[in-house]
Amino acid sequence: MNQKSQVRAFYDQVGWQEVSEGVYQNAKYEDLRPVSREYIEKCHLRVKRHLPPEGKYLLDAGSGPIQYPAYLTYSEGYRYRVCADISIVALQEARKRIGERGLFVVADVANLPFKDEAFDGVVSLHTIHHLPRQEHPKAYGELYRTLKPGGSGVAVNGWGWARLSRWVNLPIRVRKTARKGVRTLVRILKRRQSPKKAGRAAAQAELKVAYADKYDYRWLLTHIGTEIPLEIRVWRSVNTSALRFYIHPWLGGRGVLRALFWLEERFPHFFGKHGAYPLVIFRKDA
Ligand SMILES: C[S@@+](CC[C@H](N)C(=O)[O-])C[C@H]1O[C@@H](n2cnc3c(N)ncnc32)[C@H](O)[C@@H]1O
């Protein structure tokens, strides 16, 4: 299976399957605990600040099912939200959320079937990282090509390497490596697993996570920023693993996250480059 087919199969068969009312399997990659809710929602709302507040068409490239309430606010001032995704299940779920206000297109973000300058605003969250790296410039190019002059767009994709995240996540990596070591040891000791079972486990593992290719801000600026004017600000400076590891109600988690959000607001460019997730803004001159 090539990478795109694997990603599509993952979202059709696993990621966008509802596990409970309005919650998808894919939400296991998010921290849904009440202690983190306010921070996460405020980070989601950051996207809206950099989109034109109104217009006819907003493109949501890799829309998924528009899974969080804050995501719905991006298109409040638009007549249509055009959801483009390679997963048909994503679009079926998105339709349940925005119905008539949505237009739904199965499409690849690196080859968008839309004419130049069709959209007043463009958003693409956590999608481009699913493409092979050599297609990332093409995908950003497509988002920019379809944007109207005077419009703006936002892309969010986690960094593969960022200075701050590296230190914040160090204890988590140590714990993960230790756990992996223990599991490997147990498997070696129990080598009696039948070949049939092992084959089934391998097939399941292939669909457990979708392929992703990530890098740091230098790669983005060198390979895409030279073609398209980009501004890098912070979307969220800590990832889900760090939230689950450090943030707890009994450790004043909500207050810690309020302080972190305040810092991110004061130094958006620093946290954008060195934290976990940047908010990449592109504007087209009128
Ligand atoms: C991590 S989910 C993010 C969904 C949504 N943007 C969000 O933030 O909740 C990635 C989405 O991108 C879609 N996707 C992956 N590769 C794509 C591609 N080449 N073209 C269009 N959509 C793609 C997947 O089907 C999935 O719905």
The ligand as a Gaussian input file, in Angstrom:
#p B3LYP/6-31G(d) Opt

LIG

0 1
 C       -5.128000      14.360000      11.659000
 S       -6.559000      14.456000      10.640000
 C       -6.966000      16.165000      10.872000
 C       -8.384000      16.484000      10.567000
 C       -8.798000      17.914000      10.894000
 N       -8.127000      18.866000      10.032000
 C       -8.526000      18.197000      12.353000
 O       -7.605000      18.956000      12.658000
 O       -9.235000      17.656000      13.179000
 C       -5.901000      14.459000       8.991000
 C       -6.960000      14.513000       7.901000
 O       -6.306000      14.768000       6.664000
 C       -6.827000      13.897000       5.687000
 N       -5.770000      13.696000       4.679000
 C       -4.637000      12.992000       4.793000
 N       -3.914000      13.064000       3.674000
 C       -4.616000      13.853000       2.815000
 C       -4.388000      14.302000       1.497000
 N       -3.315000      13.950000       0.809000
 N       -5.310000      15.108000       0.938000
 C       -6.442000      15.462000       1.619000
 N       -6.702000      15.063000       2.866000
 C       -5.804000      14.271000       3.461000
 C       -7.192000      12.642000       6.443000
 O       -8.117000      11.865000       5.743000
 C       -7.738000      13.221000       7.738000
 O       -9.112000      13.473000       7.657000

